Amino acid sequence: MITQRNKLIELLPHYGWEVINVEDHLRGSTGPDWFIDEFWEVESAWTPKGLKVWITFLVDPQAPTERKKGQGVWAVRAGLRKPPDSRIGDAEVYLSLNTGWEKRLPEFFNGLSDLRKQET
């Protein structure tokens, strides 16, 4: 997960996004936000400037409840609202972090651009 996280942080500015807040959610794997490993508040630097998107690193439901930071993360999702649960909705962008994830990055960033269009 660390490799994927670092790559996303590196590429976001190239696509007009700025990470403005990062929250670590490893506090406890059994609370209502058990499915979140890390949570980013991201803001658009392009039109519509200031649009906020939330990027969530999702924990696999079958991951051990006692896990280390980054362990058991299987996907990243982005949406215009904070995630209420672990499901991925239709209005969200999704990136599986399994083999070949780098090949899917353009699709993920195209999806982020589409989120901008929903708000204009």
N, C-alpha and C positions, 0 to 999 in steps of 0.2 A: 504494500500500500504506500510505503514511503516514496518509492520511485514514481508512482503514478501521481501522488500528491505534489511532489516537486515539479513534475512536468506540467501539471495544470497551473501551478503558481507561475511558472515561467511563461506559459503561453497566454494566460488570460489578458495581460496588457496588449498583446499583439492583436487581440480581437476586440479591444475597447472596453475591457472590464478591469476593475480595481477591487482587490480584496480589502474591505474596510474593518472586518471583525472576524476573528477565529475563536470558536469555542470548542474546548475539549470536553467530550461527554463520556469519559471513562469512569465517572463517579461510582456507578453501580450498574451492573448488567441486568438488574431485575426491575428497575424503575420503569416509569412510563416512556422514557426515551431510551430504552435498552438498545434500540436499533441504530442509534447514532454513535459513531466513533468520533467524528469531527463534523463541525457545522460551520460553514462560511457565510457571512453576509457580504455580498458582492454588489458593486454599483457600476452602472454603465457610464463610461466616459464619452460615449458617442450618443447620438440622438436615439431615443429620448434620454438626455443626460440626467443622471440621478436615479434612473430606474433601478430598483433593488431586486436582486435574485438571491435565493438561498440555495447553496450547494451543500449536499449532505453526503457523507461517506457512510454507506449502509453496512451494518453488521449482519452477517448470515444468521438466520434464526436458529440454525443448528450449531453455531459456534459455542464453545464452552462459556458458561456464565462467568467464570474466572478467566479472563484473558488479558493479554498485554495490549498496549496501545498499538493500533494498526492490525492486530491479529483478527482474523475472521471477517475482514472487510471484503465484500464481494462486488460492490457496485457504487457508483456515484449517481446522484440524481440532482436535478436543478429545477426550481420552480419559482413562481411569483409569490408564493406564500410559504411560510414556515411549515415543515412537514408535520402533520398531526399523527401519522402512524407510518409503518414500514412499507405500506403498499405504494406502488408507483402509479400515479394518475395519468390520464390522457393528456393533460395540459403540462406535463413535465418532460424534461429531457433526461435521458438515461444513458449511462456508459458502464457496460460490464467490464470488470477489471481482470477477467480471465485472459487466457492466451489470445494474442492478437489485439489487445486493447489499444495499442498505438495506432493501428490501422483505422480504428473507429473514431479517433479524435476529431477529424474533420466533420464527421456527422454530428458529434456532440457539440462542437462550436457552431455549426449551422443551426442546430436546435436552439442554442442560446440566442443567436440572432433572431430566430423566429419568435422567441419570447419578447424581444423588443418590438416586433411588429404587432403583437397582440395588444400592446399598450399605446400604440400611436393612433 
